[in-house]
Amino acid sequence: MAKSNKKQVLGRGLSALLQDPTNDINSVNDKNADQVIGNVIDLELDRIEVNPFQPRTQFNDEALKQLASSIKELGIIQPITVRKMDYNQYQLVSGERRYRAAKLIGLTAVPAFVRLANDQESLEMALVENIQRQDLDPIEVALSYQRLIDEINVTQEVLSERVGKKRSTITNYLRLLKLDPIIQTGMRDGFLSMGHGRTLLAVEDRASQLEIYERIIKGDLSVRKTEAIIKALKSGVATKIAPHKPVFIQEAIEDFGTYFESKVTISYKDDGKGVIHIPFDSQQDFSRMKKLLKREE
């Protein structure tokens, strides 16, 4: 416990250095900069602004509440990272989820690493750290890579070194941005995977992309089935996708089949209507099923 208190006192002491109007630390050459940079300080939340370069734009409310509950119980284990702006003002580089969760439970200050960086360096730090540490969806990752290439002016080779990913991996993410925006939104909302997206890239026509996308959603198709559809499409062979049957229909098929001792099939539509098909082999077989039905009366 003594170690924890010492760390908190140290954090408040460093915070005081940054609040000294006679020595506003803005660069590594300023007085006492070496005591601040690389250390953890206690930073007031109202001194921090959200980073406009943050690639994550959607935050799950339930996940934030769970994180807030954890912070309330255990505290913030990993400090956020900020960069120095104007006097006693800071901007988030990484840790926005922790920042938002801390505000949810009414904290007034959080532990933070302070960095001194220009806008370009801040953008690169924000994007790289979020790509590596956050559970971004495939489109968010792709957009982050594209922003690094466009705004930091780096090649895919250099980017692969900075983020620790193979160039082929980066290329695969960037190619997702060629998909129709509706499909990209579907990926961001979790309706289809990156594997589905990569498969759809084989279809150049946007209208065909969207048609197959709808079939993936309605039929709950796997990546392998999607690949088969696209292969058939390219070869000129029409394919039919059976509508996805609810669990109660799938269970009823088995129950009916066992009861009637026949291969029962059930067609089901999205509006809830359907047809039960019970085949029979002969008049005798038909009479047997009829007796089964009358037995239930």
C-alpha positions as CSV (number, residue, x, y, z in Angstrom):
1,M,0.0,0.0,0.0
2,A,2.9,2.4,0.8
3,K,4.2,1.9,-2.7
4,S,0.9,2.9,-4.2
5,N,0.6,6.0,-2.1
6,K,4.1,7.1,-3.0
7,K,3.2,6.7,-6.7
8,Q,0.1,8.9,-6.3
9,V,2.1,11.6,-4.4
10,L,4.7,11.5,-7.2
11,G,1.9,11.9,-9.8
12,R,0.5,15.0,-8.0
13,G,4.0,16.5,-7.7
14,L,4.5,16.2,-11.5
15,S,1.1,17.6,-12.1
16,A,2.2,20.7,-10.1
17,L,5.2,21.1,-12.4
18,L,2.9,21.3,-15.4
19,Q,0.7,23.9,-13.7
20,D,3.6,26.3,-13.1
21,P,2.8,29.4,-15.2
22,T,6.4,30.6,-14.9
23,N,7.7,27.5,-16.7
24,D,5.2,26.2,-19.3
25,I,6.7,22.9,-20.5
26,N,6.2,22.6,-24.2
27,S,9.4,20.9,-25.4
28,V,12.0,18.5,-24.1
29,N,14.4,21.4,-23.7
30,D,12.2,23.3,-21.2
31,K,13.1,23.3,-17.5
32,N,11.9,20.1,-15.6
33,A,10.7,18.5,-18.9
34,D,12.8,15.5,-18.1
35,Q,10.9,15.0,-14.8
36,V,7.6,14.9,-16.6
37,I,8.1,13.1,-19.9
38,G,7.9,9.3,-19.6
39,N,6.4,9.5,-16.1
40,V,2.8,9.1,-14.9
41,I,1.0,12.1,-13.6
42,D,-2.5,12.7,-12.1
43,L,-4.3,14.8,-14.7
44,E,-7.7,16.5,-14.3
45,L,-10.3,15.3,-16.8
46,D,-11.5,18.8,-17.5
47,R,-8.0,19.5,-18.8
48,I,-8.2,16.8,-21.5
49,E,-9.9,17.1,-24.9
50,V,-10.8,14.2,-27.1
51,N,-8.3,13.5,-30.0
52,P,-9.9,14.4,-33.4
53,F,-7.5,11.8,-35.0
54,Q,-9.1,9.0,-33.0
55,P,-9.9,6.2,-35.5
56,R,-12.6,4.6,-33.4
57,T,-15.9,6.3,-33.8
58,Q,-18.3,3.9,-32.2
59,F,-18.2,2.9,-28.5
60,N,-20.3,0.1,-27.1
61,D,-22.4,1.5,-24.2
62,E,-22.6,-1.8,-22.3
63,A,-18.8,-2.4,-22.7
64,L,-18.2,1.1,-21.4
65,K,-20.4,0.5,-18.3
66,Q,-18.5,-2.7,-17.6
67,L,-15.2,-1.0,-17.9
68,A,-16.5,1.8,-15.6
69,S,-17.5,-0.7,-13.0
70,S,-14.0,-2.3,-13.2
71,I,-12.3,1.1,-12.8
72,K,-14.6,1.9,-9.8
73,E,-13.5,-1.4,-8.2
74,L,-9.8,-1.6,-9.2
75,G,-8.9,1.8,-10.5
76,I,-7.3,2.6,-13.8
77,I,-4.5,0.1,-14.2
78,Q,-3.1,1.3,-17.5
79,P,-2.7,5.1,-17.7
80,I,-4.0,7.0,-20.7
81,T,-1.6,8.9,-23.0
82,V,-2.0,12.6,-23.8
83,R,0.0,15.3,-25.5
84,K,0.6,18.8,-24.2
85,M,-1.4,21.5,-26.0
86,D,-1.7,25.1,-24.6
87,Y,-0.9,25.9,-21.0
88,N,-2.3,23.2,-18.7
89,Q,-4.4,21.7,-21.6
90,Y,-4.0,18.3,-23.1
91,Q,-5.3,16.1,-25.9
92,L,-5.9,12.3,-25.9
93,V,-3.5,10.2,-27.9
94,S,-4.8,6.8,-26.7
95,G,-7.1,5.6,-23.9
96,E,-10.4,7.1,-24.9
97,R,-12.4,4.2,-23.5
98,R,-10.7,4.6,-20.1
99,Y,-11.3,8.4,-20.3
100,R,-15.0,7.9,-21.1
101,A,-15.5,5.2,-18.4
102,A,-13.8,7.5,-15.8
103,K,-16.2,10.3,-16.6
104,L,-19.1,7.9,-16.3
105,I,-18.3,7.2,-12.6
106,G,-17.5,10.8,-11.8
107,L,-13.7,10.7,-11.5
108,T,-12.1,14.1,-11.6
109,A,-8.6,13.0,-12.5
110,V,-6.9,10.0,-14.2
111,P,-3.3,8.8,-14.4
112,A,-1.7,9.8,-17.7
113,F,1.6,9.7,-19.6
114,V,2.4,13.2,-21.1
115,R,4.0,13.5,-24.5
116,L,5.2,16.5,-26.4
117,A,4.3,16.1,-30.1
118,N,3.2,18.1,-33.1
119,D,0.0,17.3,-35.0
120,Q,1.6,14.9,-37.4
121,E,3.3,13.0,-34.7
122,S,0.1,12.9,-32.6
123,L,-1.9,11.5,-35.6
124,E,0.7,8.8,-36.1
125,M,0.8,7.9,-32.4
126,A,-3.0,7.8,-32.1
127,L,-3.5,5.6,-35.2
128,V,-0.6,3.2,-34.5
129,E,-1.5,2.8,-30.8
130,N,-5.1,2.2,-31.5
131,I,-4.4,-0.3,-34.3
132,Q,-2.2,-2.3,-32.0
133,R,-4.2,-2.0,-28.7
134,Q,-7.9,-1.6,-29.6
135,D,-10.4,-4.2,-30.9
136,L,-11.2,-2.2,-34.0
137,D,-13.5,-3.6,-36.7
138,P,-11.9,-4.3,-40.1
139,I,-13.1,-1.1,-41.7
140,E,-11.8,1.0,-38.8
141,V,-8.4,-0.7,-39.2
142,A,-8.5,-0.2,-42.9
143,L,-9.3,3.5,-42.5
144,S,-6.5,3.9,-40.0
145,Y,-4.0,2.4,-42.4
146,Q,-5.2,4.6,-45.2
147,R,-4.9,7.8,-43.0
148,L,-1.4,6.9,-42.1
149,I,-0.5,6.4,-45.7
150,D,-2.2,9.7,-46.8
151,E,-1.5,12.0,-44.0
152,I,1.8,10.8,-42.7
153,N,3.0,10.1,-46.3
154,V,4.4,6.6,-45.7
155,T,4.5,3.6,-48.0
156,Q,3.0,0.3,-47.2
157,E,6.5,-1.1,-46.6
158,V,7.3,1.5,-44.0
159,L,3.8,1.2,-42.5
160,S,4.2,-2.5,-42.1
161,E,7.4,-1.9,-40.0
162,R,5.8,0.7,-37.8
163,V,2.7,-1.3,-36.9
164,G,4.4,-4.7,-36.9
165,K,2.2,-6.2,-39.6
166,K,3.0,-8.0,-42.8
167,R,2.6,-5.8,-45.9
168,S,0.1,-8.4,-47.3
169,T,-2.0,-8.0,-44.2
170,I,-2.1,-4.2,-44.6
171,T,-3.0,-4.6,-48.3
172,N,-5.9,-7.0,-47.5
173,Y,-7.3,-4.4,-45.1
174,L,-6.9,-1.5,-47.6
175,R,-8.7,-3.5,-50.3
176,L,-11.8,-3.6,-48.1
177,L,-12.3,0.1,-48.8
178,K,-13.1,-0.7,-52.4
179,L,-16.3,-2.4,-51.3
180,D,-19.7,-0.7,-51.6
181,P,-20.3,1.6,-48.7
182,I,-23.4,-0.4,-47.7
183,I,-21.2,-3.5,-47.4
184,Q,-18.6,-1.6,-45.4
185,T,-21.3,-0.5,-43.0
186,G,-22.5,-4.1,-42.7
187,M,-18.9,-5.1,-41.7
188,R,-18.7,-2.3,-39.1
189,D,-22.1,-3.5,-37.6
190,G,-20.9,-7.1,-37.5
191,F,-23.3,-8.5,-40.0
192,L,-20.4,-10.1,-42.0
193,S,-16.8,-10.9,-41.4
194,M,-13.6,-9.7,-43.0
195,G,-13.5,-13.1,-44.8
196,H,-16.9,-12.3,-46.4
197,G,-15.6,-8.9,-47.4
198,R,-12.5,-10.2,-49.0
199,T,-14.6,-12.8,-50.9
200,L,-16.9,-10.1,-52.2
201,L,-13.9,-8.2,-53.6
202,A,-13.8,-10.8,-56.4
203,V,-17.1,-9.3,-57.7
204,E,-16.3,-6.1,-59.5
205,D,-19.9,-5.0,-60.2
206,R,-21.3,-3.0,-57.3
207,A,-24.9,-4.2,-57.9
208,S,-23.8,-7.8,-57.9
209,Q,-21.8,-7.2,-54.7
210,L,-24.9,-5.9,-53.0
211,E,-27.1,-8.7,-54.3
212,I,-24.7,-11.3,-52.8
213,Y,-24.4,-9.3,-49.6
214,E,-28.2,-9.5,-49.2
215,R,-28.1,-13.2,-49.7
216,I,-25.3,-13.6,-47.1
217,I,-27.5,-11.7,-44.5
218,K,-30.7,-13.5,-45.3
219,G,-29.2,-16.9,-45.6
220,D,-26.7,-16.6,-42.8
221,L,-24.1,-17.9,-45.2
222,S,-20.6,-18.9,-44.3
223,V,-17.5,-17.6,-46.2
224,R,-17.2,-20.9,-48.0
225,K,-20.8,-20.8,-49.2
226,T,-20.3,-17.2,-50.3
227,E,-17.2,-18.3,-52.3
228,A,-19.3,-21.0,-54.0
229,I,-22.0,-18.5,-55.0
230,I,-19.4,-16.2,-56.5
231,K,-17.7,-19.0,-58.3
232,A,-21.1,-20.1,-59.7
233,L,-21.9,-16.6,-60.7
234,K,-18.7,-16.2,-62.7
235,S,-19.2,-19.5,-64.4
236,G,-22.8,-18.5,-65.3
237,V,-24.5,-21.2,-63.1
238,A,-27.5,-20.0,-61.1
239,T,-27.5,-20.9,-57.5
240,K,-30.4,-21.0,-55.1
241,I,-30.1,-20.2,-51.4
242,A,-32.5,-21.9,-49.0
243,P,-33.9,-19.4,-46.5
244,H,-32.4,-19.6,-43.0
245,K,-34.8,-21.7,-40.9
246,P,-35.4,-20.7,-37.2
247,V,-34.5,-23.2,-34.5
248,F,-38.2,-24.1,-33.8
249,I,-38.6,-25.1,-37.5
250,Q,-35.5,-27.2,-37.5
251,E,-36.6,-29.0,-34.3
252,A,-40.1,-29.5,-35.7
253,I,-38.7,-31.2,-38.9
254,E,-37.0,-33.8,-36.7
255,D,-40.0,-34.3,-34.5
256,F,-42.5,-34.7,-37.4
257,G,-40.1,-37.0,-39.2
258,T,-39.8,-39.3,-36.2
259,Y,-43.6,-39.3,-35.5
260,F,-44.7,-40.0,-39.1
261,E,-41.6,-42.1,-39.9
262,S,-41.2,-40.1,-43.1
263,K,-38.8,-37.5,-44.4
264,V,-40.7,-34.4,-43.5
265,T,-39.7,-31.0,-45.0
266,I,-40.9,-27.5,-44.0
267,S,-40.6,-24.4,-46.1
268,Y,-40.5,-21.2,-44.2
269,K,-40.9,-17.5,-45.3
270,D,-39.7,-14.3,-43.6
271,D,-43.3,-13.3,-42.9
272,G,-43.8,-16.4,-40.7
273,K,-45.8,-18.4,-43.2
274,G,-44.8,-21.9,-44.4
275,V,-45.8,-25.3,-45.7
276,I,-45.3,-28.7,-44.1
277,H,-44.6,-31.5,-46.7
278,I,-45.2,-35.1,-45.5
279,P,-44.5,-37.7,-48.3
280,F,-46.0,-41.2,-48.3
281,D,-45.0,-44.3,-50.3
282,S,-48.4,-45.9,-50.9
283,Q,-52.0,-45.9,-50.0
284,Q,-51.2,-48.2,-47.1
285,D,-48.6,-45.7,-45.9
286,F,-51.1,-42.9,-46.3
287,S,-53.7,-44.7,-44.2
288,R,-51.1,-45.3,-41.5
289,M,-50.4,-41.6,-41.2
290,K,-54.1,-40.7,-41.3
291,K,-54.6,-43.0,-38.3
292,L,-51.8,-41.3,-36.5
293,L,-53.5,-37.9,-37.0
294,K,-56.9,-39.3,-35.9
295,R,-55.3,-40.7,-32.8
296,E,-54.4,-37.1,-31.7
297,E,-58.1,-36.0,-32.0
